[in-house]
Amino acid sequence: GPILERGAGSVVWDITGKAYLDFNSGQMCSALGHNHPRIVAAIQEACQKLIHASSSLLNVNEVRLAETLAATVPAPLQKSFFLLSGSDANEAALAVAKKYTGRYEVASPHTSFHGLSESARAVTFTGWHQGYGPYAPGTYGMLAPYCYRCPVQHTFPQCEFACLKASFELLDAECAAPPAAVITEPLFSAGGVIEPPVGWLPALKRMCEARGTLLVLDEAQTGLAKLGTMWAFEREGVIPDVLTISKHFGGGVTISAVVTSAEIEAAVAERGFVFMHSHTSDPLACGAGLASLELILEEKLWERAAKLGEYWQGHLRRLAEGHELIGDVRGRGLIQGIELVWDRARKTPAFEAGPQIAQVCLERGLLCSVRRGGSVLRFVPPFTTTESQFDRAAEILEQALQRVRS
């Protein structure tokens, strides 16, 4: 692949000067656009004032970021602390759940991605899981609501969430006690852009509450306006017990957060909870996070995400009408995907097609991701993407589809 040298907005350039439309948003961390001036200014200010500070002491940017974040999330979410990555945040969130409940077992849907550190990989089941064990005891998979390929061969809504009911029946039988936590994404991004059907998340929340199990929502890829609402969980009004955020939270700078209620925070603090690194809550990262959060709120970027997502999905649906290789178009806002099949009736996965299409797109100046073993293409364009850039991306994708199908 290319060796990248610079970027601006929705475009990156390699060392030969070739430009690419970045429909990956880097590693999804540049969703605000590469080198956004507000983020650059925040980094420059931190470099002039205070880059790093002791994790045992508060700093101004950390406090301001915590205050702004608390005003952004719904009650009872209020307390937060800041780490480095999504993996960090998810490990910490599960540690909070274990400390709060006094239990140790956790579960996650089988299309989930929560990171590749040891504890996060243990609950990452969509890939990158095999060959790294043994994992710590007490991690379980659940059936994900993958309606296009239902794991229990049912049809929504007649199924009445059979996948969820079966998963909890197994967890109730297997676990030594009710799980400390269930961690899930509101939309399974790395798992293949799989959107749970309406009602699944509220049903999951009710089942967790019935067992005293904390619901942890990993909004690394779905939060901060990406799907057309500030938080993906807002669509159905499900408020998690613990929320994790990362990815474009720092506008391209590494920072993540764990957010929970004052009641949970007080309980785990009393029990001696500790989770930190040398660079926890660094002023530079918190400054970038604050600039990112203020930008999203001031410009109401969730409205832009909804508009751009509708425009891009229109292109994808038009391409699906002309190319039977596209079996399904799905996603919301700025996370969109197409599932590739050799036969629409049988839904035979076109595993070979995805890498070939992505390669042609790369050659012609469009970056996207291949998921689910090659049968899904994922598109995560930055908020800065223009309609003309979406039009150009659709042209490139259509050329790639035509070449591979022929």
Legacy VTK file of the C-alpha trace (Angstrom):
# vtk DataFile Version 3.0
C-alpha trace
ASCII
DATASET POLYDATA
POINTS 406 float
0.000 0.000 0.000
0.938 3.659 -0.172
3.187 5.443 2.303
1.217 8.463 3.499
2.883 11.848 3.936
0.202 14.450 4.692
-3.518 15.018 4.942
-6.189 17.716 4.975
-9.914 17.322 5.466
-11.077 14.124 3.762
-7.958 13.638 1.622
-4.529 12.138 2.285
-1.494 12.180 0.003
1.285 9.634 -0.331
4.981 10.294 -0.857
4.499 10.344 -4.664
1.894 13.099 -4.403
-1.058 10.842 -5.208
-4.284 11.856 -3.451
-6.768 9.468 -1.818
-10.273 10.042 -0.534
-9.960 8.673 2.996
-13.191 6.782 3.646
-11.519 5.168 6.653
-10.949 8.502 8.444
-7.454 7.237 9.147
-8.066 4.544 11.746
-11.491 6.185 12.248
-9.732 8.738 14.476
-9.714 11.606 11.959
-13.476 11.775 11.481
-13.347 15.535 12.087
-11.020 15.779 9.106
-7.271 15.386 8.895
-5.323 18.164 10.618
-8.393 20.154 11.609
-7.260 23.722 12.465
-9.079 23.682 15.844
-7.234 20.527 16.885
-3.890 21.823 15.629
-4.379 25.038 17.608
-5.240 23.114 20.774
-2.109 20.969 20.399
0.047 24.058 19.835
-1.389 25.736 22.935
-0.694 22.656 25.079
2.851 22.462 23.719
3.428 26.043 24.858
1.839 25.589 28.304
1.950 22.002 29.589
2.325 18.813 27.551
2.419 16.241 30.342
1.437 16.256 33.999
1.343 13.779 36.846
-1.545 11.358 36.674
-1.960 11.837 40.427
-2.758 15.553 40.064
-5.516 17.331 38.169
-4.700 19.684 35.312
-6.770 22.504 33.810
-7.509 20.810 30.483
-8.539 17.616 32.258
-11.027 19.457 34.487
-12.485 21.487 31.610
-12.873 18.369 29.492
-14.603 16.466 32.301
-17.002 19.379 32.880
-17.854 19.687 29.187
-18.325 15.959 28.776
-20.590 15.780 31.843
-22.800 18.476 30.313
-22.992 16.489 27.066
-24.088 13.060 28.316
-27.545 12.361 29.817
-28.126 11.800 33.520
-27.153 9.855 35.517
-23.882 9.702 33.559
-21.686 12.346 35.141
-18.251 11.129 36.242
-15.380 10.466 33.816
-11.700 9.695 33.653
-9.379 9.752 30.669
-7.027 7.155 29.223
-5.191 6.555 25.941
-7.111 4.193 23.656
-10.386 2.400 23.120
-8.849 -0.810 24.442
-7.801 1.045 27.587
-11.266 2.475 28.096
-13.001 -0.860 27.632
-10.610 -2.655 29.982
-11.222 0.055 32.568
-14.994 -0.080 32.090
-15.034 -3.819 32.697
-12.809 -3.320 35.724
-15.333 -0.789 37.048
-18.141 -3.318 36.553
-16.211 -6.057 38.340
-15.305 -3.808 41.252
-18.887 -2.491 41.534
-20.700 -5.842 41.345
-18.102 -8.006 43.078
-18.356 -10.443 40.176
-15.913 -11.292 37.393
-17.751 -12.708 34.373
-18.484 -10.594 31.280
-20.144 -11.201 27.918
-20.199 -9.600 24.476
-21.982 -10.315 21.142
-20.156 -12.458 18.613
-19.748 -9.636 16.051
-18.189 -7.292 18.605
-14.876 -5.451 18.506
-13.572 -3.849 21.695
-9.821 -3.677 21.112
-6.764 -5.878 20.883
-5.130 -5.589 24.290
-5.381 -8.732 26.405
-8.635 -8.030 28.262
-10.269 -6.220 25.339
-9.352 -8.982 22.885
-10.961 -11.509 25.230
-14.364 -9.926 24.477
-13.599 -9.196 20.803
-15.247 -11.981 18.834
-15.592 -10.649 15.280
-11.956 -11.560 14.540
-8.413 -11.311 15.882
-9.434 -13.603 18.765
-8.077 -17.043 17.922
-4.508 -18.033 18.681
-3.930 -15.623 21.570
-5.238 -17.671 24.491
-5.643 -18.740 27.079
-7.650 -15.719 28.142
-8.589 -14.887 31.704
-11.565 -16.995 32.825
-15.055 -15.536 32.741
-15.496 -14.164 29.205
-18.436 -15.351 27.108
-19.819 -14.755 23.653
-23.450 -13.939 22.896
-25.403 -14.257 19.659
-25.414 -10.916 17.872
-28.574 -9.563 16.183
-27.197 -10.061 12.664
-30.570 -10.039 10.911
-29.208 -10.407 7.367
-27.637 -13.683 8.475
-29.627 -14.589 11.567
-27.564 -16.992 13.714
-30.728 -18.842 14.786
-32.417 -18.804 11.361
-35.309 -16.559 12.416
-36.840 -13.408 10.954
-37.336 -10.122 12.742
-39.727 -9.079 14.274
-41.417 -12.481 14.485
-38.310 -13.800 16.273
-38.968 -11.585 19.314
-35.200 -11.329 19.862
-34.654 -15.089 20.016
-30.885 -14.545 19.728
-30.886 -12.406 22.867
-33.119 -14.757 24.846
-31.023 -17.780 23.894
-27.825 -15.960 24.835
-29.049 -15.138 28.320
-30.391 -18.635 28.811
-26.878 -19.910 28.158
-25.256 -17.242 30.337
-27.610 -18.059 33.195
-26.563 -21.698 32.935
-22.817 -21.165 32.415
-21.931 -18.290 34.748
-21.051 -18.796 38.395
-23.173 -15.713 39.151
-24.968 -13.157 37.002
-22.358 -11.444 34.793
-20.658 -8.327 36.076
-21.189 -6.706 32.690
-22.337 -7.070 29.125
-20.303 -4.900 26.760
-21.600 -4.133 23.290
-21.522 -1.596 20.481
-24.802 0.100 19.516
-23.836 -0.671 15.909
-21.251 -3.358 15.157
-18.794 -1.494 12.968
-15.726 -3.716 12.615
-18.054 -6.718 12.752
-19.510 -5.781 9.385
-21.606 -2.605 9.874
-24.389 -4.585 11.545
-27.195 -2.481 13.003
-29.307 -4.212 15.662
-33.044 -4.098 14.981
-35.157 -1.540 16.808
-35.885 -2.745 20.310
-32.825 -4.964 20.731
-30.847 -2.514 22.845
-33.752 -1.749 25.235
-34.386 -5.494 25.580
-30.696 -6.049 26.371
-30.816 -3.311 28.991
-33.870 -4.874 30.665
-32.213 -8.298 30.783
-29.094 -6.801 32.328
-31.099 -4.893 34.936
-32.983 -8.057 35.907
-29.631 -9.664 36.820
-27.886 -6.704 38.382
-25.520 -6.755 35.397
-24.010 -3.475 34.212
-24.501 -2.515 30.575
-21.308 -1.091 29.071
-21.725 0.659 25.731
-18.592 0.981 23.625
-19.187 4.097 21.527
-15.636 4.345 20.217
-16.816 4.114 16.627
-20.464 5.176 16.936
-20.440 8.097 19.366
-19.655 11.801 19.150
-22.173 12.559 16.379
-21.006 9.838 13.983
-24.424 8.191 13.401
-26.643 11.272 13.252
-27.144 11.689 17.006
-24.595 12.818 19.567
-24.605 9.305 21.027
-25.853 6.227 19.202
-27.767 5.070 22.292
-29.957 8.196 22.082
-31.957 6.731 19.210
-33.806 4.405 21.584
-33.239 6.241 24.832
-31.118 3.513 26.413
-28.658 4.998 28.894
-25.773 2.654 29.738
-24.334 2.135 33.190
-20.882 2.781 31.759
-19.986 4.533 28.493
-16.640 4.387 26.694
-15.486 6.758 23.967
-12.295 7.111 21.935
-11.425 7.230 18.197
-12.098 10.825 16.989
-12.526 12.042 20.561
-9.055 13.595 20.261
-9.406 14.746 16.656
-6.534 12.457 15.705
-4.691 12.553 19.053
-4.922 9.475 21.247
-7.363 9.871 24.152
-10.294 7.873 25.497
-12.802 8.213 28.297
-14.834 6.113 30.696
-18.067 7.754 31.835
-20.415 6.489 34.548
-22.819 7.648 37.233
-21.871 9.369 40.469
-23.298 6.399 42.382
-21.109 3.837 40.597
-18.066 6.122 40.780
-18.463 6.613 44.530
-18.901 2.897 45.152
-15.804 1.776 43.226
-13.704 4.625 44.623
-14.610 3.532 48.153
-13.513 0.006 47.260
-10.085 1.184 46.114
-10.518 1.196 42.322
-7.363 2.230 40.452
-6.780 2.325 36.689
-4.163 4.638 35.207
-1.062 4.986 33.026
1.858 7.398 32.923
0.043 9.471 30.284
-3.454 9.280 31.744
-5.193 12.674 31.390
-2.213 14.414 29.793
-2.928 18.143 29.186
-2.073 17.827 25.487
-4.519 14.984 24.889
-7.224 16.569 27.057
-6.773 19.853 25.204
-7.302 18.083 21.893
-10.304 16.250 23.329
-11.823 19.500 24.557
-11.347 21.167 21.172
-12.900 18.148 19.459
-15.903 18.081 21.786
-16.490 21.829 21.511
-16.290 21.644 17.718
-18.843 18.821 17.549
-21.256 20.685 19.830
-20.858 24.114 18.242
-21.318 22.865 14.682
-23.982 20.274 15.599
-22.084 17.723 13.582
-24.722 15.034 14.229
-26.948 16.934 11.781
-24.210 16.920 9.162
-23.588 13.209 9.725
-27.257 12.423 9.144
-27.353 14.490 5.947
-24.107 13.110 4.542
-25.048 9.567 5.503
-28.327 9.826 3.616
-26.531 11.190 0.558
-23.861 8.456 0.555
-26.356 5.670 1.216
-28.332 6.933 -1.769
-25.264 6.264 -3.902
-24.826 2.807 -2.384
-28.470 1.863 -2.985
-28.240 3.058 -6.581
-25.160 0.882 -7.059
-27.001 -2.066 -5.506
-29.760 -1.707 -8.090
-27.238 -2.157 -10.876
-24.929 -4.728 -9.281
-26.294 -7.971 -7.886
-22.960 -8.488 -6.184
-24.293 -6.118 -3.500
-26.623 -8.162 -1.328
-27.252 -5.644 1.432
-26.742 -1.931 2.061
-26.721 -0.872 5.682
-25.433 1.568 8.249
-26.275 4.991 9.548
-24.675 8.411 9.356
-20.973 8.168 8.643
-20.634 4.411 9.099
-21.993 2.654 6.024
-21.399 -0.775 4.536
-22.292 -3.113 1.708
-22.359 -6.895 2.004
-21.180 -8.736 -1.099
-22.782 -11.986 -2.263
-22.453 -14.210 -5.308
-26.141 -15.102 -5.146
-28.726 -12.809 -3.558
-31.276 -15.541 -2.966
-28.802 -17.842 -1.196
-26.754 -14.973 0.235
-23.543 -16.782 -0.680
-20.765 -14.618 0.787
-18.452 -13.152 -1.853
-15.354 -13.359 0.324
-13.021 -13.043 -2.649
-14.713 -9.929 -4.038
-14.125 -7.522 -1.168
-10.306 -7.447 -1.258
-10.367 -7.202 -5.051
-12.792 -4.262 -5.007
-10.840 -2.526 -2.254
-7.621 -2.934 -4.250
-9.148 -1.335 -7.348
-10.513 1.475 -5.181
-7.055 1.985 -3.697
-5.477 2.159 -7.143
-8.019 4.794 -8.201
-7.786 6.903 -5.071
-10.386 5.657 -2.581
-9.584 4.129 0.813
-12.105 1.823 2.500
-12.073 -1.214 4.808
-12.685 -4.914 4.142
-14.595 -6.741 6.864
-16.151 -10.168 7.611
-13.471 -12.106 5.779
-13.883 -10.041 2.606
-17.662 -10.038 2.184
-18.275 -6.542 3.603
-16.889 -3.183 2.557
-17.069 -0.459 5.197
-17.002 3.277 4.505
-16.286 5.808 7.267
-15.822 9.199 5.583
-14.931 12.280 7.658
-17.486 14.977 8.497
-15.566 17.241 6.093
-16.487 15.179 3.010
-18.307 17.128 0.312
-21.055 15.906 -2.004
-18.673 16.113 -4.956
-16.228 13.890 -3.075
-19.024 11.392 -2.383
-19.884 11.498 -6.092
-16.276 10.748 -7.003
-16.112 7.911 -4.458
-19.268 6.375 -5.978
-17.708 6.548 -9.438
-14.583 4.754 -8.235
-16.615 2.119 -6.401
-18.752 1.465 -9.462
-15.654 1.044 -11.615
-14.292 -1.454 -9.095
-17.565 -3.392 -9.000
-17.640 -3.600 -12.782
-14.066 -4.820 -13.026
-14.446 -7.500 -10.328
-17.803 -8.762 -11.607
-16.442 -9.083 -15.134
LINES 1 407
406 0 1 2 3 4 5 6 7 8 9 10 11 12 13 14 15 16 17 18 19 20 21 22 23 24 25 26 27 28 29 30 31 32 33 34 35 36 37 38 39 40 41 42 43 44 45 46 47 48 49 50 51 52 53 54 55 56 57 58 59 60 61 62 63 64 65 66 67 68 69 70 71 72 73 74 75 76 77 78 79 80 81 82 83 84 85 86 87 88 89 90 91 92 93 94 95 96 97 98 99 100 101 102 103 104 105 106 107 108 109 110 111 112 113 114 115 116 117 118 119 120 121 122 123 124 125 126 127 128 129 130 131 132 133 134 135 136 137 138 139 140 141 142 143 144 145 146 147 148 149 150 151 152 153 154 155 156 157 158 159 160 161 162 163 164 165 166 167 168 169 170 171 172 173 174 175 176 177 178 179 180 181 182 183 184 185 186 187 188 189 190 191 192 193 194 195 196 197 198 199 200 201 202 203 204 205 206 207 208 209 210 211 212 213 214 215 216 217 218 219 220 221 222 223 224 225 226 227 228 229 230 231 232 233 234 235 236 237 238 239 240 241 242 243 244 245 246 247 248 249 250 251 252 253 254 255 256 257 258 259 260 261 262 263 264 265 266 267 268 269 270 271 272 273 274 275 276 277 278 279 280 281 282 283 284 285 286 287 288 289 290 291 292 293 294 295 296 297 298 299 300 301 302 303 304 305 306 307 308 309 310 311 312 313 314 315 316 317 318 319 320 321 322 323 324 325 326 327 328 329 330 331 332 333 334 335 336 337 338 339 340 341 342 343 344 345 346 347 348 349 350 351 352 353 354 355 356 357 358 359 360 361 362 363 364 365 366 367 368 369 370 371 372 373 374 375 376 377 378 379 380 381 382 383 384 385 386 387 388 389 390 391 392 393 394 395 396 397 398 399 400 401 402 403 404 405
